[in-house]
Amino acid sequence: MRPLRNMLMATAMLLAACTGKGPEHDHIRGEIVGLPDQVVRLRALDPDMRTVDTTLSVRGRFEFELPRVLPRMMFVQFDNFAGFFVPVITGGDVLITGKSDEPDRFVVGGTQACNDMERYRSSTREHEMAIRAINLGLSAITPDSSQYATLTARRDSLVGLCNGLRDEFIDRNPSSVMSAYLAWTKLSDTIFAAPHPRVYACELLDKLDSSMPANTFILRLQKAAK
C-alpha cells in the first residue's frame, strides 16, 4: 500500500509541475484612475511599520502577491502621497479602486473583512480627515498659543467620536475580523495605561464571537490575555 501511495503523491507533484500550478496565493490589486506611474509599497505593522514588498504602478494598475496566511492588516503606500496609507485586511483577493486625487476615498473590497472595514471607514472618514488637517495645522503654530489649545481640544473631541464609533462597530459586529482588528487597536492604545492589561484583553475577547475563525488579531489578544 505504501509504494502505491508514494507513487500517487509523486504523480500529483509531477502533474502540478507540468501544469505550472503551485500553492495558491492571495493578491492585492489596484486600479486607481489618474495615478501616475510610481513606486507602490506594501507595508506591515508587525510591530513596527516595515516594507514587505515593492512594485510599480502602470497606468494606475499594480499588484502584490501574498502567501495564504491568517488574516492580518497590511498597508499600501504610494510615493506621491507617502504620508498616506491604505489599510487592507488580507485573507483573500483584494481590489483597491478610486481616483488618485481623492486618496481618502479609495475603496478596498473583495472580501467580507474588507467590506466590513469599508463600512467602518465610511463612518469615521470625515473625522479622520479633519484630525489629519488639525495635526497639520498644529505643526505650524507654537504650543503656547490660544489657537493651539483650541485646535487641540477640537482634535481630542474628534478622536473621542472615532473611539465611540469603534466601540459601536465592535458591539454590533462581534463576528467580523474587522472587529477583532479594532479590539486589538483598543488594547494597543491602552497597553501602557491600563492597570490590568491582561484583564482588559480578556474583556475585549469577550466582546468577540468565540466561533470567529483564527486571525492575527485574535491570536494577539489571546497572547495578551495569558
Steps between C-alpha positions, in 0.01 A plus 500: 500500500780745588676471158166569330437805719851631434450450127171692508663788691788511253254501208306790656819700548603432142163612366521820707845569360382437143193721530692774676260494793646552845362618835222755465577861588293797604538819298462869569418676174452868433313690231539871576376750241757769423780345708841589353744214445692475825631278779233331712597338829330229701564551870415316819476614862670208672555662750684786324409612151716313250498459121431142392477551123538770234359529150434761230163631392436509125209713375346485844530124543719303740504161668654325800504123551470370855523151645193346660524608862262581784317830440718795599521872438721635222545854369552620142709814462552715189804716427305812401313509833746314719340609826174324418443127545213293360408228756428152368387190690649205314359150498377490141528693175460875549436784255575869569317749279457876490632825357856615564388849603273356773721254692282524812215352298683198359274195533641167615284198422495138393464323835246518780768636735583781257132574442456530878806723516350729236178527701701604805724739307198670343374584850831649614645636173395864538616510862838348414550743212427788739743358759780483242428858392510616864828319563645674195383834635644428846841433348505856366422689824657528844362286787453804727255675267125513563439362151707193590280432801184544294619265227617244755160498669329460163729212407443327835125530448526339155722222636235435765234472228715254306558292813126488559437386143766231544326367812164510325631303202647228724175470696290471185735269309649249746564241226694732267877476454492880486362500856789278608742751345327794670503317834874447460547873427310580820743282694797661322368848584480422872767236554717737704213681673278207594563390861424137410572442128438124527156561646428759232608257226257242641222760504567581135499131405165460677353762264589284198327190370693199633429310176683757287764333277859544615670823396805700603301739720327228701834328557657824625211561737522143628873538558445822693230332711732221622 
